[in-house]
Amino acid sequence: MNVAVLGTGVVGRALAGRLASLGHTVTVGTRDPEATLGRTEPDSMGNPPFSAWHADHPDVTLATFAEAAAGADLVVLAGNGAAAADMLAAAGADNLGGTVVLDISNPLDFSAGFPPSLFVKDTDSLAEQLQRAFPEARIVKSLNTLTASLMVDPASLGQSSTVFVSGDDAEAKSLVTSVLESFGHDDVIDLGPLETARGTEMLLPLWLRLTGALGTPHFNLKVVR
């Protein structure tokens, strides 16, 4: 499968590396590939520059957002929620037409400092806003409720935990679910249409506080029936 991962941060790198290891053809999208590869300093979180990661993943291609999305079977939106719409716009509405878009972004608002609030909630979600802005895309919300390492390696927790999918297109959700299962997720709950993403996006305030209380983001929730 040809996969475009939009975003060069920790989430994008985790998804791109795992997908490539599973045999998919992966292209990471960025605004300016030359500038991205030219950065030599760690980011604001202390993570190594993308160029260092890319040197260890030569099978992953770096391209512009539009070049990455062109011809992709799956587009993974792995960027900041505040920039999500701009990233999809840069990918190109024509490139997204009929394409499954796995939306991992969250509507975090840092304008008042930390912890962030949500810039959309209750009666709408970021996922729904993106679907309205790109009606021909087949958007599925998932993986936004856990840290990057657990997105791609849930077995590292040592026990089963739960992830969710939300979307209006059954085939698109089926494709995303198959990808989740290939990562090792053994408890995937289909919440229903895309409006159910309001619930998973609103889990982020709880997730942030659990991270503070536990002193680590290496955890996940389990729905026990």
C-alpha positions as CSV (number, residue, x, y, z in Angstrom):
1,M,0.0,0.0,0.0
2,N,1.2,3.5,-0.8
3,V,1.0,5.6,2.4
4,A,1.5,9.3,2.8
5,V,2.4,10.5,6.3
6,L,1.8,14.2,6.7
7,G,4.1,15.5,9.5
8,T,7.7,15.1,10.4
9,G,7.4,15.2,14.2
10,V,7.4,12.3,16.7
11,V,4.0,11.0,15.7
12,G,4.8,11.2,12.0
13,R,8.1,9.4,12.4
14,A,6.6,6.6,14.5
15,L,3.9,5.9,12.0
16,A,6.2,6.2,9.0
17,G,8.8,3.9,10.5
18,R,6.3,1.3,11.5
19,L,4.4,1.3,8.2
20,A,7.6,1.0,6.3
21,S,8.7,-1.9,8.5
22,L,5.5,-3.7,7.6
23,G,6.3,-3.5,3.9
24,H,4.3,-0.4,2.8
25,T,5.7,2.2,0.5
26,V,5.9,5.3,2.7
27,T,6.4,9.0,1.8
28,V,6.6,11.6,4.5
29,G,5.1,15.0,3.6
30,T,6.5,18.3,4.7
31,R,6.1,21.9,3.5
32,D,9.7,22.3,2.4
33,P,11.8,19.0,2.2
34,E,15.1,20.9,1.7
35,A,14.5,23.0,4.9
36,T,13.4,19.9,6.8
37,L,16.5,18.0,6.0
38,G,18.7,21.1,6.6
39,R,17.7,21.4,10.3
40,T,20.5,20.1,12.5
41,E,19.2,21.2,16.0
42,P,16.9,19.2,18.2
43,D,13.3,20.4,18.3
44,S,11.6,22.2,21.2
45,M,11.0,18.9,22.9
46,G,14.6,17.8,22.6
47,N,14.0,15.3,19.8
48,P,16.7,14.8,17.2
49,P,16.2,16.6,13.9
50,F,14.3,14.8,11.2
51,S,17.5,14.3,9.1
52,A,18.9,12.1,11.9
53,W,15.8,9.9,11.9
54,H,15.7,9.8,8.1
55,A,19.3,8.6,7.9
56,D,18.1,5.5,9.8
57,H,15.1,5.0,7.6
58,P,16.4,5.3,4.0
59,D,13.4,3.4,2.7
60,V,11.1,6.3,3.6
61,T,10.9,9.1,1.1
62,L,10.5,12.8,2.0
63,A,8.5,15.0,-0.3
64,T,6.1,18.0,-0.3
65,F,2.6,17.4,1.1
66,A,1.1,17.4,-2.4
67,E,3.8,15.0,-3.8
68,A,3.3,12.6,-0.8
69,A,-0.5,12.6,-1.1
70,A,-0.6,12.1,-4.9
71,G,-1.5,8.5,-5.6
72,A,-1.6,7.5,-1.9
73,D,-4.0,4.7,-0.8
74,L,-3.9,6.1,2.7
75,V,-3.0,9.5,4.0
76,V,-2.0,9.8,7.7
77,L,-2.6,13.2,9.2
78,A,0.1,13.3,11.9
79,G,0.5,17.0,12.6
80,N,-0.5,19.6,15.0
81,G,-4.3,20.0,15.2
82,A,-4.1,23.8,14.7
83,A,-2.3,23.2,11.4
84,A,-4.3,20.2,10.3
85,A,-6.6,22.0,7.8
86,D,-3.6,23.8,6.2
87,M,-1.7,20.6,5.9
88,L,-4.6,18.9,4.0
89,A,-5.0,22.0,1.9
90,A,-1.3,21.8,1.0
91,A,-1.7,18.1,0.2
92,G,-4.4,19.2,-2.3
93,A,-8.1,18.5,-2.4
94,D,-7.7,16.7,-5.7
95,N,-5.2,14.3,-4.2
96,L,-7.5,13.6,-1.3
97,G,-10.6,12.9,-3.4
98,G,-11.7,9.3,-2.5
99,T,-8.6,8.8,-0.4
100,V,-8.8,7.4,3.2
101,V,-7.4,9.9,5.6
102,L,-6.4,8.7,9.1
103,D,-6.8,11.7,11.3
104,I,-4.6,11.5,14.4
105,S,-4.6,15.2,15.2
106,N,-6.1,16.8,18.3
107,P,-7.7,20.3,18.7
108,L,-5.3,21.5,21.4
109,D,-5.3,25.2,22.2
110,F,-2.1,26.4,23.9
111,S,-3.0,30.1,23.8
112,A,-3.5,30.2,27.6
113,G,-0.5,28.0,28.4
114,F,-0.3,24.5,29.7
115,P,-2.3,22.4,30.1
116,P,-4.1,23.2,26.8
117,S,-7.8,23.5,26.3
118,L,-9.7,22.4,23.2
119,F,-10.5,24.9,20.4
120,V,-13.5,22.8,19.3
121,K,-15.6,20.4,21.4
122,D,-19.1,19.3,22.5
123,T,-21.1,20.1,19.4
124,D,-18.3,19.7,16.8
125,S,-14.9,18.1,16.4
126,L,-11.7,18.8,14.5
127,A,-12.4,15.6,12.4
128,E,-15.8,16.9,11.4
129,Q,-14.4,20.3,10.5
130,L,-11.8,18.6,8.3
131,Q,-14.4,16.4,6.6
132,R,-16.5,19.5,5.8
133,A,-13.5,21.3,4.4
134,F,-12.5,18.3,2.3
135,P,-15.8,16.5,1.5
136,E,-14.3,14.1,-1.0
137,A,-11.8,12.7,1.5
138,R,-12.8,9.7,3.5
139,I,-11.8,10.8,7.0
140,V,-11.4,8.3,9.9
141,K,-10.4,9.4,13.4
142,S,-8.2,7.1,15.4
143,L,-5.0,6.7,17.5
144,N,-5.4,10.3,18.9
145,T,-5.9,8.9,22.5
146,L,-2.4,7.5,23.1
147,T,1.2,8.4,22.8
148,A,3.1,7.9,19.6
149,S,5.1,4.8,20.7
150,L,1.9,3.0,21.7
151,M,0.2,3.9,18.5
152,V,2.5,1.6,16.6
153,D,3.6,-0.9,19.4
154,P,0.7,-1.4,21.8
155,A,2.1,-4.8,22.9
156,S,4.9,-2.9,24.8
157,L,2.3,-2.3,27.5
158,G,2.2,-6.1,28.2
159,Q,-1.5,-6.3,28.1
160,S,-4.5,-5.5,25.9
161,S,-5.8,-2.0,25.7
162,T,-8.4,-0.2,23.6
163,V,-8.3,2.1,20.5
164,F,-11.3,3.7,18.8
165,V,-12.3,4.5,15.2
166,S,-14.9,7.0,14.1
167,G,-15.9,7.7,10.5
168,D,-18.8,7.9,8.0
169,D,-17.4,5.5,5.5
170,A,-17.5,1.8,6.5
171,E,-14.8,0.7,3.9
172,A,-12.5,3.5,5.1
173,K,-12.9,2.4,8.7
174,S,-12.2,-1.2,7.7
175,L,-9.0,-0.2,6.0
176,V,-7.9,1.8,9.1
177,T,-8.8,-1.1,11.4
178,S,-6.7,-3.5,9.4
179,V,-3.7,-1.1,9.8
180,L,-4.4,-0.9,13.5
181,E,-4.5,-4.6,13.8
182,S,-1.2,-4.9,11.9
183,F,0.3,-2.7,14.5
184,G,-0.9,-5.1,17.2
185,H,-4.1,-3.5,18.4
186,D,-6.4,-6.3,19.5
187,D,-9.3,-4.3,20.9
188,V,-10.6,-1.8,18.3
189,I,-14.0,-0.3,19.0
190,D,-15.9,1.3,16.1
191,L,-17.8,4.1,17.8
192,G,-19.9,4.9,14.7
193,P,-20.1,8.0,12.5
194,L,-17.5,10.7,12.5
195,E,-19.4,12.8,15.0
196,T,-18.3,10.3,17.6
197,A,-14.8,11.8,17.3
198,R,-16.1,14.5,19.6
199,G,-15.8,12.0,22.4
200,T,-12.3,10.8,21.6
201,E,-11.0,14.3,21.1
202,M,-12.4,15.3,24.5
203,L,-10.5,12.5,26.1
204,L,-7.3,14.6,25.7
205,P,-7.8,16.7,28.9
206,L,-8.0,13.4,30.8
207,W,-5.0,12.0,29.0
208,L,-2.9,15.0,29.8
209,R,-3.8,14.9,33.5
210,L,-3.1,11.1,33.6
211,T,0.3,11.7,32.1
212,G,1.0,14.2,34.8
213,A,-0.3,12.0,37.6
214,L,1.6,8.9,36.3
215,G,4.7,10.7,35.3
216,T,4.7,9.0,31.9
217,P,2.6,9.0,28.7
218,H,3.2,5.2,28.4
219,F,-0.3,4.1,29.2
220,N,-3.6,3.5,27.6
221,L,-7.2,3.0,28.5
222,K,-9.0,-0.4,28.4
223,V,-12.8,-0.7,28.0
224,V,-13.8,-3.7,30.1
225,R,-17.1,-5.2,29.0
